[in-house]
Amino acid sequence: MSQTDKLAAYLGLCRKAGKLTLGVNAVQALRGGVYLLVADQNVAPNSRREIEKLQKKFGCPLIYISDLGEKAGAPMRMLAAVREEHLAQAITATCKE
């Protein structure tokens, strides 16, 4: 299984479990419990700054991947917050491969 397939599978599991928040505005509304932020590598510069502020707010890792919306099953989304610790660790490990 390729890295892209693994990422899509993990993001799909998060979404089915109700532990994936998609979109910058939705993530901003969260109070905590975020273990990982996943952003699309093609995000606009202003959005990138906002995402980096969110990373500081939640104190969690931030990774950039290509085609986030397609992998998460929500086209045009530029940010996803993973709210499940073990899946966040699995996604991070997959990106380091």
Biopython code that builds the backbone (N, CA, C, O; Angstrom):
import numpy as np
from Bio.PDB.StructureBuilder import StructureBuilder

atoms = [
    (1, "MET", "N", (0.849, -1.179, 0.000)),
    (1, "MET", "CA", (0.000, 0.000, 0.000)),
    (1, "MET", "C", (0.893, 1.240, 0.000)),
    (1, "MET", "O", (1.834, 1.338, 0.788)),
    (2, "SER", "N", (0.592, 2.174, -0.883)),
    (2, "SER", "CA", (1.413, 3.376, -0.993)),
    (2, "SER", "C", (1.107, 4.355, 0.146)),
    (2, "SER", "O", (0.104, 4.227, 0.848)),
    (3, "GLN", "N", (1.994, 5.326, 0.305)),
    (3, "GLN", "CA", (1.822, 6.334, 1.345)),
    (3, "GLN", "C", (0.510, 7.098, 1.131)),
    (3, "GLN", "O", (-0.206, 7.381, 2.092)),
    (4, "THR", "N", (0.197, 7.427, -0.109)),
    (4, "THR", "CA", (-1.033, 8.155, -0.435)),
    (4, "THR", "C", (-2.263, 7.348, -0.035)),
    (4, "THR", "O", (-3.213, 7.891, 0.530)),
    (5, "ASP", "N", (-2.240, 6.052, -0.329)),
    (5, "ASP", "CA", (-3.368, 5.187, 0.028)),
    (5, "ASP", "C", (-3.531, 5.086, 1.540)),
    (5, "ASP", "O", (-4.649, 5.095, 2.054)),
    (6, "LYS", "N", (-2.407, 4.989, 2.250)),
    (6, "LYS", "CA", (-2.464, 4.906, 3.708)),
    (6, "LYS", "C", (-3.053, 6.177, 4.306)),
    (6, "LYS", "O", (-3.899, 6.117, 5.198)),
    (7, "LEU", "N", (-2.598, 7.337, 3.806)),
    (7, "LEU", "CA", (-3.129, 8.605, 4.308)),
    (7, "LEU", "C", (-4.634, 8.700, 4.076)),
    (7, "LEU", "O", (-5.382, 9.091, 4.972)),
    (8, "ALA", "N", (-5.069, 8.345, 2.883)),
    (8, "ALA", "CA", (-6.496, 8.386, 2.568)),
    (8, "ALA", "C", (-7.275, 7.438, 3.483)),
    (8, "ALA", "O", (-8.362, 7.777, 3.952)),
    (9, "ALA", "N", (-6.719, 6.255, 3.736)),
    (9, "ALA", "CA", (-7.390, 5.287, 4.606)),
    (9, "ALA", "C", (-7.495, 5.804, 6.040)),
    (9, "ALA", "O", (-8.553, 5.699, 6.660)),
    (10, "TYR", "N", (-6.411, 6.357, 6.567)),
    (10, "TYR", "CA", (-6.437, 6.887, 7.937)),
    (10, "TYR", "C", (-7.389, 8.066, 8.065)),
    (10, "TYR", "O", (-8.135, 8.162, 9.040)),
    (11, "LEU", "N", (-7.366, 8.962, 7.087)),
    (11, "LEU", "CA", (-8.282, 10.102, 7.127)),
    (11, "LEU", "C", (-9.735, 9.632, 7.019)),
    (11, "LEU", "O", (-10.623, 10.187, 7.665)),
    (12, "GLY", "N", (-9.965, 8.615, 6.205)),
    (12, "GLY", "CA", (-11.308, 8.038, 6.091)),
    (12, "GLY", "C", (-11.776, 7.420, 7.400)),
    (12, "GLY", "O", (-12.936, 7.569, 7.784)),
    (13, "LEU", "N", (-10.869, 6.724, 8.084)),
    (13, "LEU", "CA", (-11.211, 6.153, 9.395)),
    (13, "LEU", "C", (-11.568, 7.250, 10.398)),
    (13, "LEU", "O", (-12.533, 7.127, 11.153)),
    (14, "CYS", "N", (-10.779, 8.317, 10.395)),
    (14, "CYS", "CA", (-11.061, 9.451, 11.291)),
    (14, "CYS", "C", (-12.435, 10.024, 11.005)),
    (14, "CYS", "O", (-13.206, 10.316, 11.920)),
    (15, "ARG", "N", (-12.729, 10.181, 9.733)),
    (15, "ARG", "CA", (-14.010, 10.787, 9.348)),
    (15, "ARG", "C", (-15.177, 9.892, 9.758)),
    (15, "ARG", "O", (-16.175, 10.379, 10.289)),
    (16, "LYS", "N", (-15.056, 8.598, 9.516)),
    (16, "LYS", "CA", (-16.130, 7.664, 9.888)),
    (16, "LYS", "C", (-16.339, 7.617, 11.399)),
    (16, "LYS", "O", (-17.458, 7.435, 11.879)),
    (17, "ALA", "N", (-15.247, 7.785, 12.138)),
    (17, "ALA", "CA", (-15.336, 7.762, 13.604)),
    (17, "ALA", "C", (-15.826, 9.091, 14.176)),
    (17, "ALA", "O", (-16.050, 9.205, 15.381)),
    (18, "GLY", "N", (-15.991, 10.090, 13.316)),
    (18, "GLY", "CA", (-16.422, 11.400, 13.778)),
    (18, "GLY", "C", (-15.320, 12.169, 14.483)),
    (18, "GLY", "O", (-15.596, 13.046, 15.302)),
    (19, "LYS", "N", (-14.067, 11.844, 14.169)),
    (19, "LYS", "CA", (-12.923, 12.464, 14.823)),
    (19, "LYS", "C", (-12.099, 13.319, 13.871)),
    (19, "LYS", "O", (-10.919, 13.565, 14.121)),
    (20, "LEU", "N", (-12.716, 13.776, 12.776)),
    (20, "LEU", "CA", (-12.028, 14.612, 11.797)),
    (20, "LEU", "C", (-12.863, 15.870, 11.573)),
    (20, "LEU", "O", (-14.032, 15.790, 11.194)),
    (21, "THR", "N", (-12.264, 17.013, 11.807)),
    (21, "THR", "CA", (-12.932, 18.288, 11.566)),
    (21, "THR", "C", (-12.295, 18.900, 10.325)),
    (21, "THR", "O", (-11.075, 19.045, 10.254)),
    (22, "LEU", "N", (-13.122, 19.256, 9.350)),
    (22, "LEU", "CA", (-12.637, 19.760, 8.068)),
    (22, "LEU", "C", (-12.973, 21.229, 7.884)),
    (22, "LEU", "O", (-14.089, 21.661, 8.171)),
    (23, "GLY", "N", (-12.004, 21.990, 7.405)),
    (23, "GLY", "CA", (-12.203, 23.399, 7.101)),
    (23, "GLY", "C", (-11.613, 24.298, 8.177)),
    (23, "GLY", "O", (-11.686, 23.992, 9.367)),
    (24, "VAL", "N", (-11.031, 25.405, 7.749)),
    (24, "VAL", "CA", (-10.366, 26.333, 8.665)),
    (24, "VAL", "C", (-11.352, 26.878, 9.693)),
    (24, "VAL", "O", (-11.045, 26.906, 10.885)),
    (25, "ASN", "N", (-12.528, 27.312, 9.251)),
    (25, "ASN", "CA", (-13.499, 27.889, 10.178)),
    (25, "ASN", "C", (-13.970, 26.877, 11.211)),
    (25, "ASN", "O", (-14.111, 27.215, 12.386)),
    (26, "ALA", "N", (-14.212, 25.648, 10.794)),
    (26, "ALA", "CA", (-14.661, 24.613, 11.726)),
    (26, "ALA", "C", (-13.571, 24.297, 12.745)),
    (26, "ALA", "O", (-13.865, 24.081, 13.921)),
    (27, "VAL", "N", (-12.323, 24.270, 12.306)),
    (27, "VAL", "CA", (-11.212, 23.985, 13.218)),
    (27, "VAL", "C", (-11.038, 25.143, 14.199)),
    (27, "VAL", "O", (-10.741, 24.916, 15.372)),
    (28, "GLN", "N", (-11.217, 26.376, 13.737)),
    (28, "GLN", "CA", (-11.103, 27.526, 14.639)),
    (28, "GLN", "C", (-12.122, 27.456, 15.763)),
    (28, "GLN", "O", (-11.854, 27.938, 16.863)),
    (29, "ALA", "N", (-13.271, 26.872, 15.515)),
    (29, "ALA", "CA", (-14.339, 26.785, 16.516)),
    (29, "ALA", "C", (-14.062, 25.730, 17.585)),
    (29, "ALA", "O", (-14.710, 25.727, 18.631)),
    (30, "LEU", "N", (-13.111, 24.842, 17.334)),
    (30, "LEU", "CA", (-12.798, 23.803, 18.315)),
    (30, "LEU", "C", (-12.129, 24.406, 19.551)),
    (30, "LEU", "O", (-11.394, 25.389, 19.457)),
    (31, "ARG", "N", (-12.395, 23.805, 20.700)),
    (31, "ARG", "CA", (-11.817, 24.289, 21.958)),
    (31, "ARG", "C", (-10.525, 23.554, 22.326)),
    (31, "ARG", "O", (-9.679, 24.100, 23.034)),
    (32, "GLY", "N", (-10.378, 22.357, 21.860)),
    (32, "GLY", "CA", (-9.192, 21.570, 22.198)),
    (32, "GLY", "C", (-9.368, 20.147, 21.696)),
    (32, "GLY", "O", (-10.246, 19.868, 20.880)),
    (33, "GLY", "N", (-8.530, 19.258, 22.187)),
    (33, "GLY", "CA", (-8.621, 17.862, 21.790)),
    (33, "GLY", "C", (-8.140, 17.587, 20.383)),
    (33, "GLY", "O", (-8.542, 16.599, 19.769)),
    (34, "VAL", "N", (-7.285, 18.450, 19.868)),
    (34, "VAL", "CA", (-6.738, 18.260, 18.521)),
    (34, "VAL", "C", (-5.330, 17.700, 18.661)),
    (34, "VAL", "O", (-4.479, 18.291, 19.326)),
    (35, "TYR", "N", (-5.091, 16.554, 18.029)),
    (35, "TYR", "CA", (-3.798, 15.890, 18.127)),
    (35, "TYR", "C", (-2.914, 16.119, 16.911)),
    (35, "TYR", "O", (-1.702, 15.918, 16.973)),
    (36, "LEU", "N", (-3.530, 16.547, 15.790)),
    (36, "LEU", "CA", (-2.771, 16.751, 14.558)),
    (36, "LEU", "C", (-3.558, 17.649, 13.620)),
    (36, "LEU", "O", (-4.771, 17.498, 13.471)),
    (37, "LEU", "N", (-2.861, 18.580, 12.993)),
    (37, "LEU", "CA", (-3.449, 19.381, 11.921)),
    (37, "LEU", "C", (-2.828, 18.926, 10.609)),
    (37, "LEU", "O", (-1.609, 18.799, 10.500)),
    (38, "VAL", "N", (-3.669, 18.684, 9.623)),
    (38, "VAL", "CA", (-3.218, 18.281, 8.298)),
    (38, "VAL", "C", (-3.714, 19.342, 7.319)),
    (38, "VAL", "O", (-4.916, 19.583, 7.205)),
    (39, "ALA", "N", (-2.777, 19.970, 6.614)),
    (39, "ALA", "CA", (-3.129, 21.039, 5.681)),
    (39, "ALA", "C", (-2.715, 20.656, 4.265)),
    (39, "ALA", "O", (-1.772, 19.892, 4.057)),
    (40, "ASP", "N", (-3.441, 21.205, 3.303)),
    (40, "ASP", "CA", (-3.093, 21.007, 1.901)),
    (40, "ASP", "C", (-1.857, 21.845, 1.587)),
    (40, "ASP", "O", (-1.769, 23.002, 2.000)),
    (41, "GLN", "N", (-0.914, 21.274, 0.868)),
    (41, "GLN", "CA", (0.333, 21.989, 0.572)),
    (41, "GLN", "C", (0.108, 23.194, -0.353)),
    (41, "GLN", "O", (0.985, 24.051, -0.457)),
    (42, "ASN", "N", (-1.034, 23.275, -1.016)),
    (42, "ASN", "CA", (-1.324, 24.382, -1.923)),
    (42, "ASN", "C", (-2.174, 25.470, -1.281)),
    (42, "ASN", "O", (-2.795, 26.267, -1.985)),
    (43, "VAL", "N", (-2.208, 25.512, 0.035)),
    (43, "VAL", "CA", (-3.012, 26.500, 0.742)),
    (43, "VAL", "C", (-2.452, 27.904, 0.486)),
    (43, "VAL", "O", (-1.243, 28.081, 0.340)),
    (44, "ALA", "N", (-3.339, 28.888, 0.433)),
    (44, "ALA", "CA", (-2.942, 30.281, 0.175)),
    (44, "ALA", "C", (-2.099, 30.819, 1.333)),
    (44, "ALA", "O", (-2.241, 30.356, 2.465)),
    (45, "PRO", "N", (-1.225, 31.791, 1.063)),
    (45, "PRO", "CA", (-0.349, 32.331, 2.121)),
    (45, "PRO", "C", (-1.102, 32.853, 3.350)),
    (45, "PRO", "O", (-0.668, 32.617, 4.477)),
    (46, "ASN", "N", (-2.217, 33.556, 3.152)),
    (46, "ASN", "CA", (-2.975, 34.057, 4.302)),
    (46, "ASN", "C", (-3.546, 32.910, 5.131)),
    (46, "ASN", "O", (-3.533, 32.958, 6.361)),
    (47, "SER", "N", (-4.042, 31.891, 4.459)),
    (47, "SER", "CA", (-4.571, 30.731, 5.164)),
    (47, "SER", "C", (-3.455, 29.982, 5.878)),
    (47, "SER", "O", (-3.660, 29.454, 6.971)),
    (48, "ARG", "N", (-2.278, 29.934, 5.267)),
    (48, "ARG", "CA", (-1.135, 29.265, 5.889)),
    (48, "ARG", "C", (-0.800, 29.938, 7.228)),
    (48, "ARG", "O", (-0.515, 29.258, 8.214)),
    (49, "ARG", "N", (-0.837, 31.262, 7.255)),
    (49, "ARG", "CA", (-0.569, 31.983, 8.511)),
    (49, "ARG", "C", (-1.636, 31.654, 9.560)),
    (49, "ARG", "O", (-1.321, 31.466, 10.735)),
    (50, "GLU", "N", (-2.878, 31.587, 9.135)),
    (50, "GLU", "CA", (-3.972, 31.259, 10.059)),
    (50, "GLU", "C", (-3.821, 29.834, 10.600)),
    (50, "GLU", "O", (-4.064, 29.577, 11.779)),
    (51, "ILE", "N", (-3.421, 28.925, 9.730)),
    (51, "ILE", "CA", (-3.213, 27.538, 10.135)),
    (51, "ILE", "C", (-2.068, 27.442, 11.141)),
    (51, "ILE", "O", (-2.150, 26.682, 12.106)),
    (52, "GLU", "N", (-1.014, 28.201, 10.921)),
    (52, "GLU", "CA", (0.110, 28.184, 11.863)),
    (52, "GLU", "C", (-0.300, 28.754, 13.224)),
    (52, "GLU", "O", (0.214, 28.317, 14.253)),
    (53, "LYS", "N", (-1.217, 29.722, 13.241)),
    (53, "LYS", "CA", (-1.756, 30.225, 14.508)),
    (53, "LYS", "C", (-2.548, 29.126, 15.228)),
    (53, "LYS", "O", (-2.473, 28.987, 16.449)),
    (54, "LEU", "N", (-3.302, 28.355, 14.452)),
    (54, "LEU", "CA", (-4.074, 27.260, 15.039)),
    (54, "LEU", "C", (-3.154, 26.189, 15.610)),
    (54, "LEU", "O", (-3.457, 25.587, 16.640)),
    (55, "GLN", "N", (-2.033, 25.953, 14.939)),
    (55, "GLN", "CA", (-1.069, 24.984, 15.454)),
    (55, "GLN", "C", (-0.576, 25.415, 16.835)),
    (55, "GLN", "O", (-0.467, 24.591, 17.742)),
    (56, "LYS", "N", (-0.282, 26.692, 16.991)),
    (56, "LYS", "CA", (0.166, 27.201, 18.290)),
    (56, "LYS", "C", (-0.950, 27.105, 19.322)),
    (56, "LYS", "O", (-0.697, 26.766, 20.478)),
    (57, "LYS", "N", (-2.175, 27.399, 18.915)),
    (57, "LYS", "CA", (-3.324, 27.332, 19.823)),
    (57, "LYS", "C", (-3.497, 25.930, 20.389)),
    (57, "LYS", "O", (-3.710, 25.765, 21.590)),
    (58, "PHE", "N", (-3.407, 24.921, 19.530)),
    (58, "PHE", "CA", (-3.633, 23.541, 19.961)),
    (58, "PHE", "C", (-2.364, 22.846, 20.445)),
    (58, "PHE", "O", (-2.447, 21.820, 21.120)),
    (59, "GLY", "N", (-1.196, 23.385, 20.114)),
    (59, "GLY", "CA", (0.065, 22.771, 20.524)),
    (59, "GLY", "C", (0.253, 21.372, 19.967)),
    (59, "GLY", "O", (0.702, 20.466, 20.670)),
    (60, "CYS", "N", (-0.092, 21.204, 18.708)),
    (60, "CYS", "CA", (0.003, 19.890, 18.074)),
    (60, "CYS", "C", (0.851, 19.978, 16.805)),
    (60, "CYS", "O", (1.126, 21.074, 16.318)),
    (61, "PRO", "N", (1.265, 18.835, 16.271)),
    (61, "PRO", "CA", (2.029, 18.849, 15.015)),
    (61, "PRO", "C", (1.168, 19.330, 13.845)),
    (61, "PRO", "O", (-0.060, 19.245, 13.873)),
    (62, "LEU", "N", (1.847, 19.834, 12.825)),
    (62, "LEU", "CA", (1.206, 20.277, 11.589)),
    (62, "LEU", "C", (1.959, 19.653, 10.427)),
    (62, "LEU", "O", (3.179, 19.778, 10.325)),
    (63, "ILE", "N", (1.224, 18.982, 9.555)),
    (63, "ILE", "CA", (1.848, 18.411, 8.367)),
    (63, "ILE", "C", (1.115, 18.918, 7.133)),
    (63, "ILE", "O", (-0.085, 19.187, 7.168)),
    (64, "TYR", "N", (1.856, 19.041, 6.054)),
    (64, "TYR", "CA", (1.295, 19.455, 4.769)),
    (64, "TYR", "C", (1.342, 18.273, 3.819)),
    (64, "TYR", "O", (2.369, 17.607, 3.691)),
    (65, "ILE", "N", (0.219, 18.014, 3.149)),
    (65, "ILE", "CA", (0.145, 16.941, 2.165)),
    (65, "ILE", "C", (-0.509, 17.472, 0.900)),
    (65, "ILE", "O", (-1.125, 18.538, 0.914)),
    (66, "SER", "N", (-0.375, 16.733, -0.190)),
    (66, "SER", "CA", (-1.020, 17.132, -1.438)),
    (66, "SER", "C", (-2.436, 16.557, -1.495)),
    (66, "SER", "O", (-2.688, 15.461, -0.993)),
    (67, "ASP", "N", (-3.338, 17.287, -2.096)),
    (67, "ASP", "CA", (-4.718, 16.834, -2.331)),
    (67, "ASP", "C", (-5.444, 16.392, -1.060)),
    (67, "ASP", "O", (-6.058, 15.326, -1.031)),
    (68, "LEU", "N", (-5.373, 17.203, -0.025)),
    (68, "LEU", "CA", (-6.028, 16.858, 1.239)),
    (68, "LEU", "C", (-7.516, 16.604, 1.059)),
    (68, "LEU", "O", (-8.044, 15.615, 1.568)),
    (69, "GLY", "N", (-8.194, 17.486, 0.340)),
    (69, "GLY", "CA", (-9.639, 17.349, 0.169)),
    (69, "GLY", "C", (-10.049, 16.022, -0.430)),
    (69, "GLY", "O", (-11.013, 15.403, 0.019)),
    (70, "GLU", "N", (-9.326, 15.586, -1.433)),
    (70, "GLU", "CA", (-9.631, 14.303, -2.065)),
    (70, "GLU", "C", (-9.365, 13.140, -1.119)),
    (70, "GLU", "O", (-10.154, 12.198, -1.050)),
    (71, "LYS", "N", (-8.266, 13.206, -0.399)),
    (71, "LYS", "CA", (-7.922, 12.120, 0.520)),
    (71, "LYS", "C", (-8.890, 12.035, 1.695)),
    (71, "LYS", "O", (-9.153, 10.948, 2.210)),
    (72, "ALA", "N", (-9.420, 13.183, 2.117)),
    (72, "ALA", "CA", (-10.339, 13.212, 3.254)),
    (72, "ALA", "C", (-11.794, 13.025, 2.816)),
    (72, "ALA", "O", (-12.684, 12.916, 3.660)),
    (73, "GLY", "N", (-12.037, 12.986, 1.515)),
    (73, "GLY", "CA", (-13.394, 12.800, 1.023)),
    (73, "GLY", "C", (-14.224, 14.068, 1.065)),
    (73, "GLY", "O", (-15.454, 14.003, 1.071)),
    (74, "ALA", "N", (-13.570, 15.221, 1.093)),
    (74, "ALA", "CA", (-14.265, 16.509, 1.120)),
    (74, "ALA", "C", (-13.512, 17.488, 0.222)),
    (74, "ALA", "O", (-12.663, 18.239, 0.703)),
    (75, "PRO", "N", (-13.812, 17.487, -1.066)),
    (75, "PRO", "CA", (-13.091, 18.357, -1.999)),
    (75, "PRO", "C", (-13.093, 19.824, -1.568)),
    (75, "PRO", "O", (-14.051, 20.312, -0.968)),
    (76, "MET", "N", (-12.018, 20.500, -1.882)),
    (76, "MET", "CA", (-11.834, 21.929, -1.624)),
    (76, "MET", "C", (-11.560, 22.271, -0.158)),
    (76, "MET", "O", (-11.519, 23.452, 0.187)),
    (77, "ARG", "N", (-11.375, 21.300, 0.697)),
    (77, "ARG", "CA", (-11.017, 21.589, 2.079)),
    (77, "ARG", "C", (-9.503, 21.694, 2.161)),
    (77, "ARG", "O", (-8.782, 20.881, 1.582)),
    (78, "MET", "N", (-9.027, 22.699, 2.884)),
    (78, "MET", "CA", (-7.596, 22.955, 2.979)),
    (78, "MET", "C", (-7.007, 22.612, 4.345)),
    (78, "MET", "O", (-5.791, 22.674, 4.525)),
    (79, "LEU", "N", (-7.858, 22.249, 5.311)),
    (79, "LEU", "CA", (-7.358, 21.933, 6.645)),
    (79, "LEU", "C", (-8.227, 20.861, 7.285)),
    (79, "LEU", "O", (-9.452, 20.869, 7.159)),
    (80, "ALA", "N", (-7.567, 19.947, 7.968)),
    (80, "ALA", "CA", (-8.266, 18.918, 8.732)),
    (80, "ALA", "C", (-7.626, 18.826, 10.113)),
    (80, "ALA", "O", (-6.405, 18.885, 10.250)),
    (81, "ALA", "N", (-8.466, 18.681, 11.128)),
    (81, "ALA", "CA", (-7.992, 18.486, 12.496)),
    (81, "ALA", "C", (-8.327, 17.059, 12.903)),
    (81, "ALA", "O", (-9.489, 16.652, 12.873)),
    (82, "VAL", "N", (-7.309, 16.308, 13.282)),
    (82, "VAL", "CA", (-7.498, 14.926, 13.732)),
    (82, "VAL", "C", (-7.656, 14.965, 15.246)),
    (82, "VAL", "O", (-6.772, 15.432, 15.965)),
    (83, "ARG", "N", (-8.815, 14.460, 15.726)),
    (83, "ARG", "CA", (-9.116, 14.518, 17.144)),
    (83, "ARG", "C", (-9.049, 13.140, 17.799)),
    (83, "ARG", "O", (-9.702, 12.909, 18.817)),
    (84, "GLU", "N", (-8.278, 12.236, 17.235)),
    (84, "GLU", "CA", (-8.076, 10.898, 17.803)),
    (84, "GLU", "C", (-6.570, 10.652, 17.853)),
    (84, "GLU", "O", (-5.891, 10.671, 16.826)),
    (85, "GLU", "N", (-6.067, 10.424, 19.046)),
    (85, "GLU", "CA", (-4.623, 10.381, 19.260)),
    (85, "GLU", "C", (-3.907, 9.297, 18.464)),
    (85, "GLU", "O", (-2.867, 9.565, 17.863)),
    (86, "HIS", "N", (-4.439, 8.080, 18.448)),
    (86, "HIS", "CA", (-3.741, 6.977, 17.782)),
    (86, "HIS", "C", (-3.737, 7.135, 16.262)),
    (86, "HIS", "O", (-2.748, 6.814, 15.603)),
    (87, "LEU", "N", (-4.829, 7.623, 15.716)),
    (87, "LEU", "CA", (-4.848, 7.864, 14.273)),
    (87, "LEU", "C", (-3.927, 9.024, 13.911)),
    (87, "LEU", "O", (-3.305, 9.007, 12.849)),
    (88, "ALA", "N", (-3.830, 10.019, 14.767)),
    (88, "ALA", "CA", (-2.901, 11.129, 14.528)),
    (88, "ALA", "C", (-1.463, 10.605, 14.495)),
    (88, "ALA", "O", (-0.668, 11.018, 13.651)),
    (89, "GLN", "N", (-1.135, 9.695, 15.414)),
    (89, "GLN", "CA", (0.208, 9.108, 15.427)),
    (89, "GLN", "C", (0.456, 8.284, 14.172)),
    (89, "GLN", "O", (1.555, 8.322, 13.618)),
    (90, "ALA", "N", (-0.548, 7.540, 13.714)),
    (90, "ALA", "CA", (-0.400, 6.724, 12.514)),
    (90, "ALA", "C", (-0.198, 7.595, 11.279)),
    (90, "ALA", "O", (0.621, 7.271, 10.419)),
    (91, "ILE", "N", (-0.936, 8.694, 11.186)),
    (91, "ILE", "CA", (-0.797, 9.614, 10.050)),
    (91, "ILE", "C", (0.591, 10.239, 10.052)),
    (91, "ILE", "O", (1.237, 10.331, 9.008)),
    (92, "THR", "N", (1.047, 10.664, 11.218)),
    (92, "THR", "CA", (2.372, 11.259, 11.333)),
    (92, "THR", "C", (3.458, 10.264, 10.932)),
    (92, "THR", "O", (4.395, 10.617, 10.215)),
    (93, "ALA", "N", (3.332, 9.029, 11.392)),
    (93, "ALA", "CA", (4.322, 7.994, 11.055)),
    (93, "ALA", "C", (4.310, 7.713, 9.556)),
    (93, "ALA", "O", (5.370, 7.509, 8.963)),
    (94, "THR", "N", (3.155, 7.699, 8.946)),
    (94, "THR", "CA", (3.039, 7.449, 7.501)),
    (94, "THR", "C", (3.725, 8.563, 6.711)),
    (94, "THR", "O", (4.383, 8.299, 5.705)),
    (95, "CYS", "N", (3.570, 9.808, 7.165)),
    (95, "CYS", "CA", (4.178, 10.934, 6.454)),
    (95, "CYS", "C", (5.694, 10.939, 6.583)),
    (95, "CYS", "O", (6.381, 11.502, 5.732)),
    (96, "LYS", "N", (6.221, 10.327, 7.623)),
    (96, "LYS", "CA", (7.667, 10.282, 7.827)),
    (96, "LYS", "C", (8.333, 9.177, 6.998)),
    (96, "LYS", "O", (9.554, 9.160, 6.849)),
    (97, "GLU", "N", (7.528, 8.260, 6.462)),
    (97, "GLU", "CA", (8.075, 7.133, 5.677)),
    (97, "GLU", "C", (8.712, 7.622, 4.393)),
    (97, "GLU", "O", (9.221, 6.819, 3.611)),
]
sb = StructureBuilder()
sb.init_structure("model")
sb.init_model(0)
sb.init_chain("A")
sb.init_seg("    ")
for serial, (resi, resn, name, xyz) in enumerate(atoms, 1):
    if name == "N":
        sb.init_residue(resn, " ", resi, " ")
    sb.init_atom(name, np.array(xyz, "f"), 0.0, 1.0, " ", f" {name:<3s}", serial, name[0])
structure = sb.get_structure()
